Amino acid sequence: MKALTVGVTTIVMASLAARTMAADEIGAVLQNSFVAKNQATMDRLERDAVQTACSAPRGMPLDNDMLATLRAERLDAVVLPADGQYLGDWQRGAEVAGNGRGLQSSDDPTQPNGGNCYACHQLAPSEVAYGTLGPSLTGYGARGQSEAMLQYTWTKLWDTHAYNLCSHMPRFGAQGILTEQQLKDVMAYLLDPASPVNQATE
């Protein structure tokens, strides 16, 4: 029985090693096929520690202590609003949430980036076209505006990997996608009672 277990373990490890090698070879092909164009620079192909961990081949065991350390590092790196004010203007926030432009090779770098929130979330109940990769945020303001809620929401927008290490949500603040003011405006869009996000469906 012990020999069988050792044999199975060897096969599994060999399979994982083969997958890792295949992933490395695919990565090399992709690296060689990309060219920099305007804002789309080659450094986008370089993975940080979080992206490396979350891109491990399926079935490869990950060290839980390492994952906990990465989450803690992301949480420690969150920058809260300099003036202590979390909420901006919900109307500007609606524009940021609905704008899908920015950081693509064809985008004008002199124009502000958008959040493209509707690609993954329903926000205002009146919206009929939205993505479903993320949860619906309709009625998000019902959570209130306690300090804990404000910090939680800000952290999710700044760097969601602080809570969910392998989330697909962009790290809007940590990667400089949105400015502090844009983040405040999106916060208001989510939390202000006057925002369409928090209106009842007619």
N, C-alpha and C positions, 0 to 999 in steps of 0.2 A: 504494500500500500504506500509506503514511504517513497519507493522508487517511482511509483505512478505519479504521486504528488510532485516530486522533483521534475519528472518529465513534463507534466502539464505546465508547471511554472516556467520551465525553460522555453517551451513553445510560446507561451503568452509573452514572455520577455522578448523573444526573438521577433514576434509579430509587432510588438510596440516599437522595437528598434527599427524594423523595416518601415513602419509608418512614419517614424521620425525622419528617417533618411529620405523617404519619398517627399515629406513635407519640406525638407531642406532643399531638395532638388527643384521642387515646384517654386519655392521662394526664390531660388537663383534664376530660374527662367523668367519669373515676373520681374525681378530686379533688372535683368538685362533687357527686358522689353519696354520698360518705361523710359520716358524722356521728360525733363522738366519743361513746363510751359506756364509762363506767367506766374500766378500764385500757386500753382500745383507743382511744388518743388520735390526733389528726390528725397528730402528728409522725411516726407510722409511715409516712406516705406520702412523707416527705422522704427521698430517696436520698443516701447518702454517696458519696464518690468511687469506692469499689470497686463499689457497686451500680450507679452510673451507667455505669461502664466495662463491667460484665458484662451490662448491659441494652441495649447498643448493638444496633441492627438487624442481623440476619443479613447477612453479606457486607460490613459496613462495616469497613474496615481500622482496626486499633488500633495505636497507637504502642507498640512493644515496650519502649522505654526508660521510657515512662510506666507500663506494667504492672509492670516490674521495680521501679520506684520505689515503687509502691503496695504490692507484696509486702514490700519492705524496711521500709516504714513500719509495716505490720501486725506484722512480726516484732519490730521494735524496741519496739512498744507492749505486747508480751506481759509480763504481771506474773507472775513465778514465786512459789511459796509463800513467804510472809514468813519462816517458820521453817526453810525448807530441807527440810521433810518433805513428800513427795509423796503418800504413801499414808495413807488413813484407814481406815475400817471397810467391808469389802466388803458386809456385810449391809445397812448403810444405803445403800451404793452401788447395790445391787440395787433398793432401793425407789425411789431417784432415777431410775434407768434405766427402771423400769417405770411411772413416773408421767407421764401425759401432760397433766396440768393445769398451769395457770399462764399469766398474761398475756393470757388471753382475756377478752372483755367480761363473760362470765358467771362467771368464776372469782373466788374470794374472795382479795383481795390480802393478807389476813393469813396465808394459808397458803403454805408454801414451794412454789416452782415445781418441776416435774419436768423431766427431760431428754428423756422420750419416745423413748429410744434405740431401742426395739423397732419404732418406726415405720419405721426404715430399715435396721436391722441385726439379724442373729441374734447372740445373745450366748451364753447357756447352750445346750449341745447338746440339752437336753431340751425346749427351746421348740418349739412346733409352729406358733405364729402370730407372724410377724414380717415386717417390710418387707424389700424387696430393692433399694431405691434405693442403699444403701451396701453395702460388702462385709461378709461374715460376719466376726465378731470372736471366734468360737469358738476357744478355745485361744490367745487373745491373749498370755497370760502366758508362753508358750514363748519369746517374744522376750527374756525376762530383765528384770532391773531395773538395768541399767547406768545411769550418770548420763545418757548420751546418749539412752537409750531413755525414761527418765523425763521428760526435758525435751521430747523429741519428742512423746510422748503428751500431756503437759500442754499443749503449744503447740497441738496438734490440737484439744483440748477448749476451750482459752481462745479461740483465733481461728484456725480452719482456713485462713482466707484468707492467712495467713502462708506457707503451703505451696502451696495450690491456690486461686488468687485468686478463681475463680468457682465455688467449691464451694457446694453447696446446704445444707451442714451448718450448723446454727446456731452463732453465735459466743458460746458459753455464758458465758465469762468476760468478754470484751470488751464485751458488751452487757448484762452484769449479770443474765443469766438464772439462773445458778446462783451460789451463794456459794463462797468458797474452800474451805470445809469440804465442801460438796457435791461439788466437783470432786475433792477428795482421796478422798472415798468412792467416786466413780465410778472413779477411778484404781485403787483397791484392788480394785474389782469386776473390772476388766480384768486386773490384773497379779498379784493374790494367788493363790498356788498352791491355796489352800483354796477359792477362789471357784468357784461352779458353772460359770462361763465356762471354767475350766481343767480340768474333769473330763472323763474319757473317756466316750463314749457307751456306754450299757449295751446 
